[in-house]
Amino acid sequence: MSDPHAALRGLLAGRLRGHERRLRRFTEADWRRYADLLAGALLVAVRRRFVAGQDRAPVIRFVAAARERYDVTGRDVEPALAEALVWAALGERPPLPDDAPAIVARTVLLLGLLEDEGCTDRERDDVLAAAAHAADHAAHGGDERQADARDERDTR
C-alpha cells in the first residue's frame, strides 16, 4: 500500500498519529496522489448520499453538521467552499483546485459523510479502492471519477 493510500486509510480509521507521521514524509508526488485519492473518495462518498439536482437544503445542513463536528475553530472550512465541493462532486459545477483550503474541506466532508453512513472497515476500503481506481484513470488522461462514482452507487 502506498504512503498516500495508507495515510488516507489511517485518517479514515481514526489513526491520527500514523496519518500525521506519513504526511510529514510526503514528497510532492505523494501530496498530488493524496489530493487525488481524497478527491476521488469524496466524490464516491458524496454520490452515495446526494444526487444531482436535489434541493440545496440537505447539502447546507450536512456541511454545517460536518463543520460543527470537525472544524474545531469554526474558521478552517469555509461553508461556501465546502458546499461547492459537494456540488462539484455531483457534476453541478466545475471541479475546484487542490489548494490547502480545499484539501481541508474535502477531509472534513469525507469524514462527516463516512461517519454519518456508519461505514464498516470493508465499506471504507471499498470507498478507498474506488477512489484509487478513479485517481489512476484520471492520471492517465481521463476523468474516470464520475464514472467510478456511478459504478460505486450501482453496486449498493
OpenMM code with the backbone's topology and positions (N, CA, C; nanometers):
from openmm import Vec3, app, unit

residues = "MET SER ASP PRO HIS ALA ALA LEU ARG GLY LEU LEU ALA GLY ARG LEU ARG GLY HIS GLU ARG ARG LEU ARG ARG PHE THR GLU ALA ASP TRP ARG ARG TYR ALA ASP LEU LEU ALA GLY ALA LEU LEU VAL ALA VAL ARG ARG ARG PHE VAL ALA GLY GLN ASP ARG ALA PRO VAL ILE ARG PHE VAL ALA ALA ALA ARG GLU ARG TYR ASP VAL THR GLY ARG ASP VAL GLU PRO ALA LEU ALA GLU ALA LEU VAL TRP ALA ALA LEU GLY GLU ARG PRO PRO LEU PRO ASP ASP ALA PRO ALA ILE VAL ALA ARG THR VAL LEU LEU LEU GLY LEU LEU GLU ASP GLU GLY CYS THR ASP ARG GLU ARG ASP ASP VAL LEU ALA ALA ALA ALA HIS ALA ALA ASP HIS ALA ALA HIS GLY GLY ASP GLU ARG GLN ALA ASP ALA ARG ASP GLU ARG ASP THR ARG".split()
positions = [
    Vec3(0.0846, -0.1172, 0.0000),
    Vec3(0.0000, 0.0000, 0.0000),
    Vec3(0.0896, 0.1242, 0.0000),
    Vec3(0.0610, 0.2162, -0.0894),
    Vec3(0.1429, 0.3369, -0.0975),
    Vec3(0.1189, 0.4262, 0.0240),
    Vec3(0.2144, 0.5119, 0.0525),
    Vec3(0.2002, 0.6005, 0.1675),
    Vec3(0.0774, 0.6911, 0.1580),
    Vec3(0.0475, 0.7538, 0.0423),
    Vec3(-0.0744, 0.8360, 0.0369),
    Vec3(-0.2005, 0.7540, 0.0652),
    Vec3(-0.2074, 0.6346, 0.0101),
    Vec3(-0.3241, 0.5489, 0.0338),
    Vec3(-0.3310, 0.5092, 0.1818),
    Vec3(-0.2185, 0.4692, 0.2368),
    Vec3(-0.2137, 0.4293, 0.3774),
    Vec3(-0.2451, 0.5475, 0.4687),
    Vec3(-0.1983, 0.6652, 0.4321),
    Vec3(-0.2257, 0.7844, 0.5136),
    Vec3(-0.3746, 0.8141, 0.5161),
    Vec3(-0.4393, 0.8097, 0.4004),
    Vec3(-0.5824, 0.8376, 0.3951),
    Vec3(-0.6611, 0.7284, 0.4676),
    Vec3(-0.6219, 0.6054, 0.4492),
    Vec3(-0.6899, 0.4954, 0.5194),
    Vec3(-0.6756, 0.5121, 0.6704),
    Vec3(-0.5558, 0.5488, 0.7157),
    Vec3(-0.5334, 0.5711, 0.8581),
    Vec3(-0.6191, 0.6835, 0.9126),
    Vec3(-0.6316, 0.7910, 0.8376),
    Vec3(-0.7161, 0.9023, 0.8790),
    Vec3(-0.8605, 0.8564, 0.8942),
    Vec3(-0.9097, 0.7858, 0.7931),
    Vec3(-1.0498, 0.7427, 0.7954),
    Vec3(-1.0773, 0.6386, 0.9036),
    Vec3(-0.9737, 0.5669, 0.9442),
    Vec3(-0.9888, 0.4678, 1.0510),
    Vec3(-0.9638, 0.5288, 1.1889),
    Vec3(-0.9297, 0.6589, 1.1927),
    Vec3(-0.9089, 0.7272, 1.3196),
    Vec3(-0.7697, 0.7144, 1.3768),
    Vec3(-0.6755, 0.6672, 1.2973),
    Vec3(-0.5364, 0.6547, 1.3435),
    Vec3(-0.4612, 0.7830, 1.3067),
    Vec3(-0.4833, 0.8876, 1.3866),
    Vec3(-0.4351, 1.0209, 1.3528),
    Vec3(-0.2839, 1.0356, 1.3637),
    Vec3(-0.2222, 0.9730, 1.4626),
    Vec3(-0.0760, 0.9862, 1.4750),
    Vec3(-0.0045, 0.9260, 1.3557),
    Vec3(-0.0485, 0.8079, 1.3126),
    Vec3(0.0118, 0.7461, 1.1949),
    Vec3(-0.0134, 0.8284, 1.0704),
    Vec3(-0.1309, 0.8865, 1.0599),
    Vec3(-0.1649, 0.9723, 0.9466),
    Vec3(-0.0714, 1.0922, 0.9413),
    Vec3(-0.0562, 1.1598, 1.0537),
    Vec3(0.0314, 1.2773, 1.0587),
    Vec3(0.1767, 1.2401, 1.0307),
    Vec3(0.2204, 1.1265, 1.0821),
    Vec3(0.3585, 1.0811, 1.0593),
    Vec3(0.3825, 1.0573, 0.9098),
    Vec3(0.2862, 0.9943, 0.8436),
    Vec3(0.3003, 0.9712, 0.6999),
    Vec3(0.3008, 1.1029, 0.6220),
    Vec3(0.2130, 1.1942, 0.6606),
    Vec3(0.2069, 1.3227, 0.5908),
    Vec3(0.3397, 1.3974, 0.5974),
    Vec3(0.4064, 1.3897, 0.7106),
    Vec3(0.5355, 1.4596, 0.7251),
    Vec3(0.6417, 1.4055, 0.6300),
    Vec3(0.6266, 1.2805, 0.5865),
    Vec3(0.7268, 1.2191, 0.4969),
    Vec3(0.6913, 1.2340, 0.3489),
    Vec3(0.5780, 1.2963, 0.3188),
    Vec3(0.5323, 1.3053, 0.1804),
    Vec3(0.6262, 1.3868, 0.0930),
    Vec3(0.6461, 1.3367, -0.0273),
    Vec3(0.7119, 1.4119, -0.1336),
    Vec3(0.6039, 1.4909, -0.2080),
    Vec3(0.6429, 1.5729, -0.3006),
    Vec3(0.5455, 1.6468, -0.3818),
    Vec3(0.4541, 1.5504, -0.4568),
    Vec3(0.5108, 1.4431, -0.5103),
    Vec3(0.4299, 1.3434, -0.5820),
    Vec3(0.3307, 1.2751, -0.4876),
    Vec3(0.3741, 1.2484, -0.3642),
    Vec3(0.2839, 1.1880, -0.2651),
    Vec3(0.1666, 1.2813, -0.2354),
    Vec3(0.1951, 1.4117, -0.2233),
    Vec3(0.0879, 1.5077, -0.1961),
    Vec3(-0.0125, 1.5122, -0.3110),
    Vec3(0.0371, 1.5073, -0.4340),
    Vec3(-0.0543, 1.5067, -0.5503),
    Vec3(-0.1416, 1.3815, -0.5475),
    Vec3(-0.0818, 1.2669, -0.5198),
    Vec3(-0.1571, 1.1417, -0.5142),
    Vec3(-0.2593, 1.1452, -0.4003),
    Vec3(-0.2178, 1.1967, -0.2855),
    Vec3(-0.3080, 1.2073, -0.1716),
    Vec3(-0.4273, 1.2964, -0.2072),
    Vec3(-0.4019, 1.4098, -0.2705),
    Vec3(-0.5091, 1.5012, -0.3115),
    Vec3(-0.6030, 1.4313, -0.4099),
    Vec3(-0.5472, 1.3539, -0.5036),
    Vec3(-0.6309, 1.2802, -0.5993),
    Vec3(-0.7162, 1.1737, -0.5287),
    Vec3(-0.6547, 1.1008, -0.4356),
    Vec3(-0.7293, 0.9984, -0.3603),
    Vec3(-0.8392, 1.0619, -0.2763),
    Vec3(-0.8069, 1.1716, -0.2121),
    Vec3(-0.9044, 1.2409, -0.1288),
    Vec3(-1.0218, 1.2904, -0.2137),
    Vec3(-0.9913, 1.3502, -0.3285),
    Vec3(-1.0975, 1.3993, -0.4173),
    Vec3(-1.1833, 1.2836, -0.4685),
    Vec3(-1.1194, 1.1733, -0.5041),
    Vec3(-1.1939, 1.0566, -0.5517),
    Vec3(-1.2813, 0.9965, -0.4430),
    Vec3(-1.2275, 0.9882, -0.3214),
    Vec3(-1.3051, 0.9332, -0.2092),
    Vec3(-1.4233, 1.0237, -0.1767),
    Vec3(-1.4018, 1.1544, -0.1816),
    Vec3(-1.5130, 1.2462, -0.1557),
    Vec3(-1.6194, 1.2319, -0.2634),
    Vec3(-1.5779, 1.2190, -0.3864),
    Vec3(-1.6735, 1.2035, -0.4955),
    Vec3(-1.7607, 1.0799, -0.4739),
    Vec3(-1.6982, 0.9697, -0.4407),
    Vec3(-1.7721, 0.8448, -0.4175),
    Vec3(-1.8675, 0.8621, -0.2990),
    Vec3(-1.8175, 0.9181, -0.1892),
    Vec3(-1.8997, 0.9331, -0.0689),
    Vec3(-2.0147, 1.0314, -0.0912),
    Vec3(-1.9887, 1.1407, -0.1610),
    Vec3(-2.0948, 1.2382, -0.1884),
    Vec3(-2.2050, 1.1726, -0.2698),
    Vec3(-2.1667, 1.0954, -0.3706),
    Vec3(-2.2668, 1.0349, -0.4582),
    Vec3(-2.3394, 0.9175, -0.3931),
    Vec3(-2.2879, 0.8696, -0.2833),
    Vec3(-2.3605, 0.7682, -0.2071),
    Vec3(-2.4718, 0.8331, -0.1257),
    Vec3(-2.4593, 0.9625, -0.0997),
    Vec3(-2.5551, 1.0319, -0.0125),
    Vec3(-2.6471, 1.1292, -0.0859),
    Vec3(-2.5917, 1.1994, -0.1839),
    Vec3(-2.6668, 1.3043, -0.2521),
    Vec3(-2.6821, 1.2712, -0.3999),
    Vec3(-2.7753, 1.3405, -0.4658),
    Vec3(-2.7946, 1.3236, -0.6094),
    Vec3(-2.7964, 1.4607, -0.6758),
    Vec3(-2.7518, 1.4633, -0.7986),
    Vec3(-2.7532, 1.5875, -0.8752),
    Vec3(-2.8959, 1.6371, -0.8884),
    Vec3(-2.9122, 1.7670, -0.8812),
    Vec3(-3.0426, 1.8273, -0.8995),
    Vec3(-3.1296, 1.8320, -0.7753),
    Vec3(-3.0807, 1.7791, -0.6658),
    Vec3(-3.1633, 1.7776, -0.5459),
    Vec3(-3.1687, 1.9160, -0.4823),
    Vec3(-3.2577, 1.9303, -0.3875),
    Vec3(-3.2733, 2.0537, -0.3121),
    Vec3(-3.1425, 2.0876, -0.2407),
    Vec3(-3.1128, 2.2135, -0.2279),
    Vec3(-2.9883, 2.2592, -0.1658),
    Vec3(-2.9863, 2.2413, -0.0132),
    Vec3(-3.1006, 2.2423, 0.0509),
    Vec3(-3.1067, 2.2410, 0.1978),
    Vec3(-3.0343, 2.1225, 0.2621),
    Vec3(-3.0503, 1.9985, 0.2131),
    Vec3(-2.9777, 1.8877, 0.2778),
    Vec3(-2.8258, 1.9030, 0.2697),
    Vec3(-2.7756, 1.9586, 0.1607),
    Vec3(-2.6312, 1.9800, 0.1477),
    Vec3(-2.5864, 2.0868, 0.2470),
    Vec3(-2.6618, 2.1937, 0.2572),
    Vec3(-2.6273, 2.3006, 0.3510),
    Vec3(-2.6275, 2.2478, 0.4941),
    Vec3(-2.7295, 2.1697, 0.5294),
    Vec3(-2.7357, 2.1116, 0.6649),
    Vec3(-2.6194, 2.0160, 0.6898),
    Vec3(-2.5869, 1.9327, 0.5900),
    Vec3(-2.4751, 1.8396, 0.6066),
    Vec3(-2.3441, 1.9157, 0.6285),
    Vec3(-2.3177, 2.0168, 0.5453),
    Vec3(-2.1934, 2.0947, 0.5588),
    Vec3(-2.1864, 2.1582, 0.6977),
    Vec3(-2.2959, 2.2150, 0.7430),
    Vec3(-2.2974, 2.2762, 0.8767),
    Vec3(-2.2680, 2.1720, 0.9849),
    Vec3(-2.3282, 2.0545, 0.9734),
    Vec3(-2.3062, 1.9487, 1.0732),
    Vec3(-2.1622, 1.8981, 1.0699),
    Vec3(-2.1063, 1.8804, 0.9506),
    Vec3(-1.9676, 1.8333, 0.9389),
    Vec3(-1.8712, 1.9372, 0.9960),
    Vec3(-1.8947, 2.0634, 0.9678),
    Vec3(-1.8100, 2.1690, 1.0231),
    Vec3(-1.8204, 2.1716, 1.1749),
    Vec3(-1.9408, 2.1522, 1.2266),
    Vec3(-1.9600, 2.1538, 1.3714),
    Vec3(-1.8805, 2.0421, 1.4381),
    Vec3(-1.8758, 1.9254, 1.3737),
    Vec3(-1.8051, 1.8105, 1.4314),
    Vec3(-1.6543, 1.8176, 1.4138),
    Vec3(-1.6072, 1.8651, 1.2981),
    Vec3(-1.4650, 1.8504, 1.2645),
    Vec3(-1.3875, 1.9804, 1.2497),
    Vec3(-1.4539, 2.0937, 1.2414),
    Vec3(-1.3854, 2.2218, 1.2290),
    Vec3(-1.3857, 2.2875, 1.3664),
    Vec3(-1.2868, 2.2516, 1.4470),
    Vec3(-1.2827, 2.2910, 1.5878),
    Vec3(-1.2846, 2.4430, 1.6039),
    Vec3(-1.2115, 2.5128, 1.5196),
    Vec3(-1.2034, 2.6586, 1.5330),
    Vec3(-1.3244, 2.7282, 1.4719),
    Vec3(-1.3938, 2.6602, 1.3824),
    Vec3(-1.5043, 2.7230, 1.3117),
    Vec3(-1.4586, 2.8121, 1.1978),
    Vec3(-1.3274, 2.8152, 1.1750),
    Vec3(-1.2713, 2.9003, 1.0689),
    Vec3(-1.1885, 2.8224, 0.9669),
    Vec3(-1.1728, 2.6922, 0.9868),
    Vec3(-1.0870, 2.6136, 0.8979),
    Vec3(-1.1554, 2.5757, 0.7673),
    Vec3(-1.2870, 2.5668, 0.7688),
    Vec3(-1.3605, 2.5261, 0.6496),
    Vec3(-1.4624, 2.6336, 0.6147),
    Vec3(-1.4433, 2.6954, 0.5010),
    Vec3(-1.5357, 2.7969, 0.4511),
    Vec3(-1.6617, 2.7259, 0.4006),
    Vec3(-1.7786, 2.7601, 0.4539),
    Vec3(-1.9017, 2.6905, 0.4150),
    Vec3(-1.9290, 2.6927, 0.2642),
    Vec3(-1.9082, 2.8056, 0.2007),
    Vec3(-1.9349, 2.8146, 0.0566),
    Vec3(-1.8420, 2.7219, -0.0220),
    Vec3(-1.7168, 2.7118, 0.0199),
    Vec3(-1.6223, 2.6214, -0.0457),
    Vec3(-1.6662, 2.4768, -0.0263),
    Vec3(-1.7035, 2.4413, 0.0957),
    Vec3(-1.7458, 2.3036, 0.1239),
    Vec3(-1.8694, 2.2672, 0.0409),
    Vec3(-1.9657, 2.3567, 0.0347),
    Vec3(-2.0843, 2.3310, -0.0459),
    Vec3(-2.0475, 2.3193, -0.1942),
    Vec3(-1.9573, 2.4043, -0.2405),
    Vec3(-1.9138, 2.3986, -0.3801),
    Vec3(-1.8465, 2.2648, -0.4119),
    Vec3(-1.7722, 2.2101, -0.3163),
    Vec3(-1.7079, 2.0799, -0.3365),
    Vec3(-1.8123, 1.9697, -0.3528),
    Vec3(-1.9186, 1.9766, -0.2746),
    Vec3(-2.0255, 1.8774, -0.2876),
    Vec3(-2.0911, 1.8903, -0.4247),
    Vec3(-2.1245, 2.0117, -0.4645),
    Vec3(-2.1913, 2.0310, -0.5943),
    Vec3(-2.0988, 1.9937, -0.7090),
    Vec3(-1.9685, 2.0178, -0.6945),
    Vec3(-1.8733, 1.9760, -0.7987),
    Vec3(-1.8688, 1.8238, -0.8089),
    Vec3(-1.8739, 1.7555, -0.6946),
    Vec3(-1.8738, 1.6085, -0.6955),
    Vec3(-1.9982, 1.5540, -0.7640),
    Vec3(-2.1062, 1.6287, -0.7580),
    Vec3(-2.2306, 1.5878, -0.8233),
    Vec3(-2.2364, 1.6321, -0.9691),
    Vec3(-2.1311, 1.7008, -1.0149),
    Vec3(-2.1250, 1.7436, -1.1540),
    Vec3(-2.2052, 1.8687, -1.1833),
    Vec3(-2.2423, 1.9417, -1.0791),
    Vec3(-2.3245, 2.0607, -1.0978),
    Vec3(-2.2439, 2.1891, -1.1041),
    Vec3(-2.1149, 2.1779, -1.0913),
    Vec3(-2.0247, 2.2924, -1.1084),
    Vec3(-1.8867, 2.2380, -1.1405),
    Vec3(-1.7980, 2.3210, -1.1936),
    Vec3(-1.6646, 2.2717, -1.2300),
    Vec3(-1.5851, 2.2275, -1.1068),
    Vec3(-1.4901, 2.1358, -1.1277),
    Vec3(-1.4043, 2.0927, -1.0163),
    Vec3(-1.3271, 2.2116, -0.9591),
    Vec3(-1.2929, 2.2009, -0.8336),
    Vec3(-1.2162, 2.3059, -0.7669),
    Vec3(-1.0709, 2.2628, -0.7543),
    Vec3(-0.9781, 2.3589, -0.7447),
    Vec3(-0.8356, 2.3245, -0.7351),
    Vec3(-0.8025, 2.2519, -0.6051),
    Vec3(-0.6892, 2.1844, -0.6065),
    Vec3(-0.6426, 2.1099, -0.4897),
    Vec3(-0.5549, 2.1973, -0.4004),
    Vec3(-0.6044, 2.3149, -0.3622),
    Vec3(-0.5271, 2.4003, -0.2730),
    Vec3(-0.5529, 2.3587, -0.1275),
    Vec3(-0.4790, 2.4182, -0.0348),
    Vec3(-0.4891, 2.3785, 0.1063),
    Vec3(-0.6312, 2.3921, 0.1619),
    Vec3(-0.7024, 2.5037, 0.1377),
    Vec3(-0.8392, 2.5111, 0.1917),
    Vec3(-0.9311, 2.4012, 0.1364),
    Vec3(-0.9147, 2.3657, 0.0103),
    Vec3(-0.9976, 2.2597, -0.0481),
    Vec3(-0.9630, 2.1240, 0.0116),
    Vec3(-0.8361, 2.0996, 0.0372),
    Vec3(-0.7944, 1.9713, 0.0969),
    Vec3(-0.8543, 1.9587, 0.2381),
    Vec3(-0.8477, 2.0649, 0.3148),
    Vec3(-0.9046, 2.0621, 0.4498),
    Vec3(-1.0559, 2.0397, 0.4416),
    Vec3(-1.1224, 2.1124, 0.3536),
    Vec3(-1.2675, 2.0978, 0.3397),
    Vec3(-1.3049, 1.9577, 0.2924),
    Vec3(-1.2311, 1.9039, 0.1952),
    Vec3(-1.2585, 1.7675, 0.1487),
    Vec3(-1.2436, 1.6673, 0.2617),
    Vec3(-1.1411, 1.6858, 0.3432),
    Vec3(-1.1179, 1.5945, 0.4554),
    Vec3(-1.2354, 1.5983, 0.5538),
    Vec3(-1.2780, 1.7165, 0.5905),
    Vec3(-1.3895, 1.7321, 0.6838),
    Vec3(-1.5167, 1.6719, 0.6252),
    Vec3(-1.5431, 1.7001, 0.4988),
    Vec3(-1.6640, 1.6462, 0.4354),
    Vec3(-1.6601, 1.4948, 0.4283),
    Vec3(-1.5454, 1.4391, 0.3888),
    Vec3(-1.5329, 1.2940, 0.3779),
    Vec3(-1.5521, 1.2276, 0.5136),
    Vec3(-1.4883, 1.2808, 0.6160),
    Vec3(-1.5058, 1.2244, 0.7499),
    Vec3(-1.6525, 1.2289, 0.7911),
    Vec3(-1.7179, 1.3404, 0.7651),
    Vec3(-1.8591, 1.3528, 0.8008),
    Vec3(-1.9477, 1.2556, 0.7260),
    Vec3(-1.9251, 1.2425, 0.5960),
    Vec3(-2.0068, 1.1514, 0.5159),
    Vec3(-1.9907, 1.0069, 0.5614),
    Vec3(-1.8671, 0.9647, 0.5829),
    Vec3(-1.8442, 0.8257, 0.6211),
    Vec3(-1.8931, 0.7980, 0.7625),
    Vec3(-1.8794, 0.8955, 0.8520),
    Vec3(-1.9318, 0.8758, 0.9873),
    Vec3(-2.0841, 0.8686, 0.9853),
    Vec3(-2.1471, 0.9575, 0.9105),
    Vec3(-2.2936, 0.9567, 0.9025),
    Vec3(-2.3449, 0.8243, 0.8476),
    Vec3(-2.2713, 0.7693, 0.7531),
    Vec3(-2.3135, 0.6442, 0.6910),
    Vec3(-2.2869, 0.5244, 0.7815),
    Vec3(-2.1976, 0.5424, 0.8790),
    Vec3(-2.1646, 0.4317, 0.9680),
    Vec3(-2.0882, 0.3225, 0.8952),
    Vec3(-1.9948, 0.3617, 0.8114),
    Vec3(-1.9203, 0.2661, 0.7294),
    Vec3(-1.8418, 0.1664, 0.8135),
    Vec3(-1.8452, 0.0426, 0.7696),
    Vec3(-1.7599, -0.0611, 0.8272),
    Vec3(-1.6204, -0.0452, 0.7677),
    Vec3(-1.5242, -0.1182, 0.8223),
    Vec3(-1.3891, -0.1154, 0.7662),
    Vec3(-1.3922, -0.1555, 0.6189),
    Vec3(-1.4696, -0.2569, 0.5877),
    Vec3(-1.4776, -0.3042, 0.4486),
    Vec3(-1.5365, -0.1973, 0.3571),
    Vec3(-1.6409, -0.1307, 0.4032),
    Vec3(-1.7018, -0.0253, 0.3219),
    Vec3(-1.6051, 0.0918, 0.3015),
    Vec3(-1.5284, 0.1256, 0.4062),
    Vec3(-1.4264, 0.2309, 0.3913),
    Vec3(-1.3222, 0.1879, 0.2893),
    Vec3(-1.2814, 0.0615, 0.2956),
    Vec3(-1.1846, 0.0104, 0.1987),
    Vec3(-1.2410, 0.0144, 0.0566),
    Vec3(-1.3699, -0.0143, 0.0424),
    Vec3(-1.4339, -0.0075, -0.0894),
    Vec3(-1.4327, 0.1349, -0.1442),
    Vec3(-1.4604, 0.2318, -0.0580),
    Vec3(-1.4566, 0.3724, -0.0997),
    Vec3(-1.3150, 0.4094, -0.1430),
    Vec3(-1.2158, 0.3674, -0.0645),
    Vec3(-1.0769, 0.3979, -0.0993),
    Vec3(-1.0336, 0.3280, -0.2279),
    Vec3(-1.0785, 0.2052, -0.2486),
    Vec3(-1.0447, 0.1344, -0.3729),
    Vec3(-1.1053, 0.2057, -0.4929),
    Vec3(-1.2300, 0.2496, -0.4802),
    Vec3(-1.2936, 0.3244, -0.5894),
    Vec3(-1.2210, 0.4561, -0.6125),
    Vec3(-1.1769, 0.5211, -0.5054),
    Vec3(-1.1027, 0.6467, -0.5179),
    Vec3(-0.9684, 0.6238, -0.5870),
    Vec3(-0.8988, 0.5152, -0.5504),
    Vec3(-0.7699, 0.4848, -0.6130),
    Vec3(-0.7883, 0.4541, -0.7610),
    Vec3(-0.8919, 0.3805, -0.7929),
    Vec3(-0.9211, 0.3485, -0.9328),
    Vec3(-0.9487, 0.4765, -1.0121),
    Vec3(-1.0278, 0.5651, -0.9549),
    Vec3(-1.0590, 0.6921, -1.0208),
    Vec3(-0.9333, 0.7767, -1.0382),
    Vec3(-0.8496, 0.7818, -0.9338),
    Vec3(-0.7264, 0.8610, -0.9415),
    Vec3(-0.6314, 0.8046, -1.0469),
    Vec3(-0.6224, 0.6718, -1.0560),
    Vec3(-0.5363, 0.6097, -1.1568),
    Vec3(-0.5834, 0.6427, -1.2977),
    Vec3(-0.7135, 0.6358, -1.3197),
    Vec3(-0.7673, 0.6658, -1.4523),
    Vec3(-0.7514, 0.8135, -1.4869),
    Vec3(-0.7721, 0.9007, -1.3881),
    Vec3(-0.7570, 1.0445, -1.4110),
    Vec3(-0.6120, 1.0775, -1.4447),
    Vec3(-0.5176, 1.0080, -1.3803),
    Vec3(-0.3759, 1.0323, -1.4055),
    Vec3(-0.3349, 0.9886, -1.5454),
    Vec3(-0.4117, 0.8991, -1.6062),
    Vec3(-0.3801, 0.8505, -1.7402),
    Vec3(-0.4641, 0.9186, -1.8471),
    Vec3(-0.5087, 1.0407, -1.8167),
    Vec3(-0.5714, 1.1212, -1.9201),
    Vec3(-0.7222, 1.1256, -1.9214),
    Vec3(-0.7888, 1.0471, -1.8398),
    Vec3(-0.9346, 1.0526, -1.8391),
    Vec3(-0.9846, 1.0818, -1.7005),
    Vec3(-1.0927, 1.1553, -1.6918),
    Vec3(-1.1509, 1.1798, -1.5604),
    Vec3(-1.2558, 1.0744, -1.5355),
    Vec3(-1.2115, 0.9628, -1.4801),
    Vec3(-1.2999, 0.8499, -1.4553),
    Vec3(-1.3713, 0.8612, -1.3218),
    Vec3(-1.3437, 0.9677, -1.2456),
    Vec3(-1.4053, 0.9782, -1.1135),
    Vec3(-1.5565, 0.9706, -1.1224),
    Vec3(-1.6152, 1.0404, -1.2183),
    Vec3(-1.7611, 1.0410, -1.2274),
    Vec3(-1.8140, 0.9033, -1.2617),
    Vec3(-1.7524, 0.8353, -1.3586),
    Vec3(-1.7972, 0.7011, -1.3961),
    Vec3(-1.7805, 0.6047, -1.2794),
    Vec3(-1.6676, 0.6145, -1.2082),
    Vec3(-1.6447, 0.5251, -1.0952),
    Vec3(-1.7438, 0.5497, -0.9840),
    Vec3(-1.7801, 0.6743, -0.9615),
    Vec3(-1.8783, 0.7036, -0.8575),
    Vec3(-2.0133, 0.6449, -0.8963),
    Vec3(-2.0496, 0.6528, -1.0239),
    Vec3(-2.1750, 0.5922, -1.0681),
    Vec3(-2.1690, 0.4416, -1.0473),
    Vec3(-2.0546, 0.3803, -1.0829),
    Vec3(-2.0391, 0.2353, -1.0641),
    Vec3(-2.0527, 0.1998, -0.9163),
    Vec3(-1.9925, 0.2785, -0.8277),
    Vec3(-1.9978, 0.2530, -0.6844),
    Vec3(-2.1420, 0.2612, -0.6355),
    Vec3(-2.2166, 0.3608, -0.6835),
    Vec3(-2.3552, 0.3774, -0.6427),
    Vec3(-2.4382, 0.2583, -0.6895),
    Vec3(-2.4090, 0.2095, -0.8089),
    Vec3(-2.4861, 0.0987, -0.8658),
    Vec3(-2.4636, -0.0326, -0.7916),
    Vec3(-2.3511, -0.0453, -0.7208),
    Vec3(-2.3211, -0.1697, -0.6517),
    Vec3(-2.3826, -0.1756, -0.5124),
    Vec3(-2.4403, -0.0645, -0.4658),
    Vec3(-2.5005, -0.0643, -0.3321),
    Vec3(-2.6355, -0.1288, -0.3330),
] * unit.nanometer
topology = app.Topology()
chain = topology.addChain("A")
for resn in residues:
    res = topology.addResidue(resn, chain)
    for name in ("N", "CA", "C"):
        topology.addAtom(name, app.Element.getBySymbol(name[0]), res)
